[in-house]
């Protein structure tokens, strides 16, 4: 899934009005599994001027990058974190780890040939889903549109749930970040 969708899903599932720390935990947990990709790809694309084909065709699949992904996309590690959060009864840490796990479970089912080793440290095996959230050869068009639709419905739910101005501003930004690029690419690929 696209990162804005992960953030929307994480907030809808684990964010709580009146509990800013819990909501911040949910937001952070939904973001952290993708954060290393943004940092590494952003450094190469924006600072070093590396060609996008090299970044996403070579570096993404390199041993160095995959080693980072093994850690921040590990279902066993995030599950251990959730167990500790439950044990110490930390609501924000529960939201953080639960949102990260939701992110990883959704990614597990929506990455065909660009998945991550979600079961490290037990194995470096990568599940190749028959469905992709972006690859048109693996149902990317309908899955992408479904992602946008569900995300926008969840934004309405979040809008009704959260009354704070700052949260409503975030919801609008997330809705636009999810829908506008997704609708643009759906149009481009449907005319190709």
C-alpha positions as protocol buffer text, in pm:
chain_id: "A"
residue {
  index: 1
  type: UNK
  ca { x: 0 y: 0 z: 0 }
}
residue {
  index: 2
  type: UNK
  ca { x: 97 y: 359 z: -40 }
}
residue {
  index: 3
  type: UNK
  ca { x: 227 y: 520 z: 278 }
}
residue {
  index: 4
  type: UNK
  ca { x: -64 y: 768 z: 311 }
}
residue {
  index: 5
  type: UNK
  ca { x: -304 y: 470 z: 308 }
}
residue {
  index: 6
  type: UNK
  ca { x: -101 y: 302 z: 583 }
}
residue {
  index: 7
  type: UNK
  ca { x: -123 y: 620 z: 789 }
}
residue {
  index: 8
  type: UNK
  ca { x: -499 y: 645 z: 735 }
}
residue {
  index: 9
  type: UNK
  ca { x: -556 y: 279 z: 823 }
}
residue {
  index: 10
  type: UNK
  ca { x: -331 y: 303 z: 1130 }
}
residue {
  index: 11
  type: UNK
  ca { x: -506 y: 614 z: 1259 }
}
residue {
  index: 12
  type: UNK
  ca { x: -850 y: 467 z: 1194 }
}
residue {
  index: 13
  type: UNK
  ca { x: -766 y: 144 z: 1375 }
}
residue {
  index: 14
  type: UNK
  ca { x: -562 y: 273 z: 1669 }
}
residue {
  index: 15
  type: UNK
  ca { x: -589 y: 652 z: 1695 }
}
residue {
  index: 16
  type: UNK
  ca { x: -804 y: 783 z: 1981 }
}
residue {
  index: 17
  type: UNK
  ca { x: -961 y: 1130 z: 2018 }
}
residue {
  index: 18
  type: UNK
  ca { x: -845 y: 1294 z: 2338 }
}
residue {
  index: 19
  type: UNK
  ca { x: -544 y: 1063 z: 2362 }
}
residue {
  index: 20
  type: UNK
  ca { x: -273 y: 1246 z: 2169 }
}
residue {
  index: 21
  type: UNK
  ca { x: 8 y: 1012 z: 2272 }
}
residue {
  index: 22
  type: UNK
  ca { x: -192 y: 708 z: 2156 }
}
residue {
  index: 23
  type: UNK
  ca { x: -281 y: 877 z: 1828 }
}
residue {
  index: 24
  type: UNK
  ca { x: 81 y: 984 z: 1775 }
}
residue {
  index: 25
  type: UNK
  ca { x: 188 y: 626 z: 1846 }
}
residue {
  index: 26
  type: UNK
  ca { x: -57 y: 496 z: 1586 }
}
residue {
  index: 27
  type: UNK
  ca { x: 69 y: 748 z: 1330 }
}
residue {
  index: 28
  type: UNK
  ca { x: 436 y: 669 z: 1401 }
}
residue {
  index: 29
  type: UNK
  ca { x: 377 y: 294 z: 1393 }
}
residue {
  index: 30
  type: UNK
  ca { x: 204 y: 319 z: 1057 }
}
residue {
  index: 31
  type: UNK
  ca { x: 496 y: 525 z: 921 }
}
residue {
  index: 32
  type: UNK
  ca { x: 808 y: 355 z: 1062 }
}
residue {
  index: 33
  type: UNK
  ca { x: 810 y: 47 z: 833 }
}
residue {
  index: 34
  type: UNK
  ca { x: 837 y: 281 z: 529 }
}
residue {
  index: 35
  type: UNK
  ca { x: 1058 y: 547 z: 688 }
}
residue {
  index: 36
  type: UNK
  ca { x: 1391 y: 384 z: 603 }
}
residue {
  index: 37
  type: UNK
  ca { x: 1288 y: 363 z: 236 }
}
residue {
  index: 38
  type: UNK
  ca { x: 1203 y: 735 z: 232 }
}
residue {
  index: 39
  type: UNK
  ca { x: 1532 y: 825 z: 399 }
}
residue {
  index: 40
  type: UNK
  ca { x: 1751 y: 604 z: 178 }
}
residue {
  index: 41
  type: UNK
  ca { x: 1568 y: 673 z: -149 }
}
residue {
  index: 42
  type: UNK
  ca { x: 1533 y: 1043 z: -67 }
}
residue {
  index: 43
  type: UNK
  ca { x: 1905 y: 1074 z: 1 }
}
residue {
  index: 44
  type: UNK
  ca { x: 1989 y: 911 z: -330 }
}
residue {
  index: 45
  type: UNK
  ca { x: 1725 y: 1088 z: -538 }
}
residue {
  index: 46
  type: UNK
  ca { x: 1735 y: 1439 z: -390 }
}
residue {
  index: 47
  type: UNK
  ca { x: 2089 y: 1477 z: -255 }
}
residue {
  index: 48
  type: UNK
  ca { x: 2309 y: 1240 z: -452 }
}
residue {
  index: 49
  type: UNK
  ca { x: 2115 y: 1268 z: -779 }
}
residue {
  index: 50
  type: UNK
  ca { x: 2100 y: 892 z: -833 }
}
residue {
  index: 51
  type: UNK
  ca { x: 1883 y: 785 z: -1127 }
}
residue {
  index: 52
  type: UNK
  ca { x: 1540 y: 657 z: -1008 }
}
residue {
  index: 53
  type: UNK
  ca { x: 1591 y: 338 z: -1213 }
}
residue {
  index: 54
  type: UNK
  ca { x: 1905 y: 266 z: -1011 }
}
residue {
  index: 55
  type: UNK
  ca { x: 1735 y: 349 z: -679 }
}
residue {
  index: 56
  type: UNK
  ca { x: 1427 y: 134 z: -735 }
}
residue {
  index: 57
  type: UNK
  ca { x: 1572 y: -125 z: -972 }
}
residue {
  index: 58
  type: UNK
  ca { x: 1904 y: -195 z: -800 }
}
residue {
  index: 59
  type: UNK
  ca { x: 1951 y: -28 z: -462 }
}
residue {
  index: 60
  type: UNK
  ca { x: 1605 y: -127 z: -334 }
}
residue {
  index: 61
  type: UNK
  ca { x: 1695 y: -494 z: -388 }
}
residue {
  index: 62
  type: UNK
  ca { x: 2057 y: -464 z: -268 }
}
residue {
  index: 63
  type: UNK
  ca { x: 2175 y: -663 z: 35 }
}
residue {
  index: 64
  type: UNK
  ca { x: 2242 y: -341 z: 228 }
}
residue {
  index: 65
  type: UNK
  ca { x: 1892 y: -200 z: 183 }
}
residue {
  index: 66
  type: UNK
  ca { x: 1726 y: -537 z: 237 }
}
residue {
  index: 67
  type: UNK
  ca { x: 1915 y: -571 z: 566 }
}
residue {
  index: 68
  type: UNK
  ca { x: 1755 y: -248 z: 688 }
}
residue {
  index: 69
  type: UNK
  ca { x: 1411 y: -366 z: 566 }
}
residue {
  index: 70
  type: UNK
  ca { x: 1456 y: -694 z: 756 }
}
residue {
  index: 71
  type: UNK
  ca { x: 1465 y: -500 z: 1081 }
}
residue {
  index: 72
  type: UNK
  ca { x: 1197 y: -234 z: 1037 }
}
residue {
  index: 73
  type: UNK
  ca { x: 960 y: -471 z: 854 }
}
residue {
  index: 74
  type: UNK
  ca { x: 997 y: -769 z: 1089 }
}
residue {
  index: 75
  type: UNK
  ca { x: 665 y: -907 z: 1209 }
}
residue {
  index: 76
  type: UNK
  ca { x: 841 y: -1103 z: 1489 }
}
residue {
  index: 77
  type: UNK
  ca { x: 1022 y: -790 z: 1616 }
}
residue {
  index: 78
  type: UNK
  ca { x: 708 y: -574 z: 1610 }
}
residue {
  index: 79
  type: UNK
  ca { x: 514 y: -858 z: 1776 }
}
residue {
  index: 80
  type: UNK
  ca { x: 775 y: -870 z: 2052 }
}
residue {
  index: 81
  type: UNK
  ca { x: 739 y: -494 z: 2089 }
}
residue {
  index: 82
  type: UNK
  ca { x: 362 y: -530 z: 2118 }
}
residue {
  index: 83
  type: UNK
  ca { x: 401 y: -802 z: 2380 }
}
residue {
  index: 84
  type: UNK
  ca { x: 628 y: -576 z: 2587 }
}
residue {
  index: 85
  type: UNK
  ca { x: 386 y: -282 z: 2543 }
}
residue {
  index: 86
  type: UNK
  ca { x: 98 y: -499 z: 2665 }
}
residue {
  index: 87
  type: UNK
  ca { x: 307 y: -624 z: 2958 }
}
residue {
  index: 88
  type: UNK
  ca { x: 396 y: -272 z: 3073 }
}
residue {
  index: 89
  type: UNK
  ca { x: 45 y: -145 z: 2982 }
}
residue {
  index: 90
  type: UNK
  ca { x: 172 y: 140 z: 2765 }
}
residue {
  index: 91
  type: UNK
  ca { x: -120 y: 252 z: 2549 }
}
residue {
  index: 92
  type: UNK
  ca { x: 92 y: 464 z: 2313 }
}
residue {
  index: 93
  type: UNK
  ca { x: 342 y: 180 z: 2263 }
}
residue {
  index: 94
  type: UNK
  ca { x: 55 y: -63 z: 2200 }
}
residue {
  index: 95
  type: UNK
  ca { x: -81 y: 172 z: 1932 }
}
residue {
  index: 96
  type: UNK
  ca { x: 268 y: 213 z: 1782 }
}
residue {
  index: 97
  type: UNK
  ca { x: 337 y: -160 z: 1754 }
}
residue {
  index: 98
  type: UNK
  ca { x: -17 y: -254 z: 1651 }
}
residue {
  index: 99
  type: UNK
  ca { x: -18 y: 7 z: 1371 }
}
residue {
  index: 100
  type: UNK
  ca { x: 322 y: -116 z: 1251 }
}
residue {
  index: 101
  type: UNK
  ca { x: 192 y: -475 z: 1248 }
}
residue {
  index: 102
  type: UNK
  ca { x: -118 y: -368 z: 1055 }
}
residue {
  index: 103
  type: UNK
  ca { x: 112 y: -197 z: 804 }
}
residue {
  index: 104
  type: UNK
  ca { x: 321 y: -513 z: 764 }
}
residue {
  index: 105
  type: UNK
  ca { x: 23 y: -747 z: 730 }
}
residue {
  index: 106
  type: UNK
  ca { x: -126 y: -527 z: 459 }
}
residue {
  index: 107
  type: UNK
  ca { x: 210 y: -506 z: 281 }
}
residue {
  index: 108
  type: UNK
  ca { x: 249 y: -883 z: 301 }
}
residue {
  index: 109
  type: UNK
  ca { x: -64 y: -930 z: 93 }
}
residue {
  index: 110
  type: UNK
  ca { x: -7 y: -645 z: -153 }
}
residue {
  index: 111
  type: UNK
  ca { x: 351 y: -680 z: -280 }
}
residue {
  index: 112
  type: UNK
  ca { x: 418 y: -916 z: -570 }
}
residue {
  index: 113
  type: UNK
  ca { x: 788 y: -891 z: -653 }
}
residue {
  index: 114
  type: UNK
  ca { x: 893 y: -605 z: -426 }
}
residue {
  index: 115
  type: UNK
  ca { x: 803 y: -748 z: -86 }
}
residue {
  index: 116
  type: UNK
  ca { x: 1022 y: -746 z: 218 }
}
residue {
  index: 117
  type: UNK
  ca { x: 1154 y: -1019 z: 451 }
}
residue {
  index: 118
  type: UNK
  ca { x: 871 y: -989 z: 705 }
}
residue {
  index: 119
  type: UNK
  ca { x: 970 y: -1292 z: 911 }
}
residue {
  index: 120
  type: UNK
  ca { x: 1330 y: -1201 z: 997 }
}
residue {
  index: 121
  type: UNK
  ca { x: 1519 y: -1305 z: 1217 }
}
residue {
  index: 122
  type: UNK
  ca { x: 1369 y: -1650 z: 1165 }
}
residue {
  index: 123
  type: UNK
  ca { x: 1405 y: -1638 z: 787 }
}
residue {
  index: 124
  type: UNK
  ca { x: 1495 y: -1395 z: 509 }
}
residue {
  index: 125
  type: UNK
  ca { x: 1227 y: -1545 z: 283 }
}
residue {
  index: 126
  type: UNK
  ca { x: 1009 y: -1292 z: 101 }
}
residue {
  index: 127
  type: UNK
  ca { x: 646 y: -1376 z: 25 }
}
residue {
  index: 128
  type: UNK
  ca { x: 549 y: -1300 z: -334 }
}
residue {
  index: 129
  type: UNK
  ca { x: 180 y: -1213 z: -325 }
}
residue {
  index: 130
  type: UNK
  ca { x: -29 y: -1282 z: -636 }
}
residue {
  index: 131
  type: UNK
  ca { x: -173 y: -931 z: -581 }
}
residue {
  index: 132
  type: UNK
  ca { x: 3 y: -596 z: -602 }
}
residue {
  index: 133
  type: UNK
  ca { x: -120 y: -254 z: -494 }
}
residue {
  index: 134
  type: UNK
  ca { x: 55 y: -92 z: -792 }
}
residue {
  index: 135
  type: UNK
  ca { x: 164 y: -350 z: -1053 }
}
residue {
  index: 136
  type: UNK
  ca { x: -103 y: -366 z: -1326 }
}
residue {
  index: 137
  type: UNK
  ca { x: 16 y: -716 z: -1420 }
}
residue {
  index: 138
  type: UNK
  ca { x: -98 y: -828 z: -1073 }
}
residue {
  index: 139
  type: UNK
  ca { x: -433 y: -650 z: -1033 }
}
residue {
  index: 140
  type: UNK
  ca { x: -275 y: -312 z: -953 }
}
residue {
  index: 141
  type: UNK
  ca { x: -556 y: -111 z: -1113 }
}
residue {
  index: 142
  type: UNK
  ca { x: -849 y: -252 z: -916 }
}
residue {
  index: 143
  type: UNK
  ca { x: -648 y: -295 z: -597 }
}
residue {
  index: 144
  type: UNK
  ca { x: -516 y: 61 z: -621 }
}
residue {
  index: 145
  type: UNK
  ca { x: -864 y: 201 z: -674 }
}
residue {
  index: 146
  type: UNK
  ca { x: -997 y: -10 z: -385 }
}
residue {
  index: 147
  type: UNK
  ca { x: -714 y: 124 z: -166 }
}
residue {
  index: 148
  type: UNK
  ca { x: -809 y: 481 z: -254 }
}
residue {
  index: 149
  type: UNK
  ca { x: -1179 y: 417 z: -197 }
}
residue {
  index: 150
  type: UNK
  ca { x: -1135 y: 251 z: 143 }
}
residue {
  index: 151
  type: UNK
  ca { x: -884 y: 517 z: 246 }
}
residue {
  index: 152
  type: UNK
  ca { x: -1129 y: 797 z: 162 }
}
residue {
  index: 153
  type: UNK
  ca { x: -1409 y: 622 z: 352 }
}
residue {
  index: 154
  type: UNK
  ca { x: -1176 y: 591 z: 652 }
}
residue {
  index: 155
  type: UNK
  ca { x: -1093 y: 961 z: 620 }
}
residue {
  index: 156
  type: UNK
  ca { x: -1463 y: 1038 z: 658 }
}
residue {
  index: 157
  type: UNK
  ca { x: -1471 y: 814 z: 968 }
}
residue {
  index: 158
  type: UNK
  ca { x: -1163 y: 993 z: 1105 }
}
residue {
  index: 159
  type: UNK
  ca { x: -1314 y: 1335 z: 1028 }
}
residue {
  index: 160
  type: UNK
  ca { x: -1625 y: 1246 z: 1226 }
}
residue {
  index: 161
  type: UNK
  ca { x: -1421 y: 1096 z: 1512 }
}
residue {
  index: 162
  type: UNK
  ca { x: -1164 y: 1374 z: 1554 }
}
residue {
  index: 163
  type: UNK
  ca { x: -1281 y: 1730 z: 1616 }
}
residue {
  index: 164
  type: UNK
  ca { x: -938 y: 1893 z: 1668 }
}
residue {
  index: 165
  type: UNK
  ca { x: -842 y: 2137 z: 1395 }
}
residue {
  index: 166
  type: UNK
  ca { x: -486 y: 2000 z: 1367 }
}
residue {
  index: 167
  type: UNK
  ca { x: -616 y: 1643 z: 1329 }
}
residue {
  index: 168
  type: UNK
  ca { x: -870 y: 1745 z: 1069 }
}
residue {
  index: 169
  type: UNK
  ca { x: -596 y: 1924 z: 877 }
}
residue {
  index: 170
  type: UNK
  ca { x: -388 y: 1607 z: 886 }
}
residue {
  index: 171
  type: UNK
  ca { x: -684 y: 1401 z: 764 }
}
residue {
  index: 172
  type: UNK
  ca { x: -732 y: 1634 z: 465 }
}
residue {
  index: 173
  type: UNK
  ca { x: -360 y: 1618 z: 381 }
}
residue {
  index: 174
  type: UNK
  ca { x: -363 y: 1238 z: 402 }
}
residue {
  index: 175
  type: UNK
  ca { x: -677 y: 1211 z: 189 }
}
residue {
  index: 176
  type: UNK
  ca { x: -522 y: 1432 z: -79 }
}
residue {
  index: 177
  type: UNK
  ca { x: -187 y: 1251 z: -62 }
}
residue {
  index: 178
  type: UNK
  ca { x: -364 y: 919 z: -111 }
}
residue {
  index: 179
  type: UNK
  ca { x: -626 y: 1014 z: -369 }
}
residue {
  index: 180
  type: UNK
  ca { x: -466 y: 1267 z: -600 }
}
residue {
  index: 181
  type: UNK
  ca { x: -154 y: 1071 z: -705 }
}
residue {
  index: 182
  type: UNK
  ca { x: -350 y: 744 z: -707 }
}
residue {
  index: 183
  type: UNK
  ca { x: -622 y: 881 z: -932 }
}
residue {
  index: 184
  type: UNK
  ca { x: -361 y: 1040 z: -1157 }
}
residue {
  index: 185
  type: UNK
  ca { x: -172 y: 711 z: -1203 }
}
residue {
  index: 186
  type: UNK
  ca { x: -497 y: 516 z: -1247 }
}
residue {
  index: 187
  type: UNK
  ca { x: -587 y: 755 z: -1532 }
}
residue {
  index: 188
  type: UNK
  ca { x: -240 y: 727 z: -1688 }
}
residue {
  index: 189
  type: UNK
  ca { x: -237 y: 348 z: -1677 }
}
residue {
  index: 190
  type: UNK
  ca { x: -596 y: 316 z: -1800 }
}
residue {
  index: 191
  type: UNK
  ca { x: -510 y: 518 z: -2111 }
}
residue {
  index: 192
  type: UNK
  ca { x: -186 y: 330 z: -2177 }
}
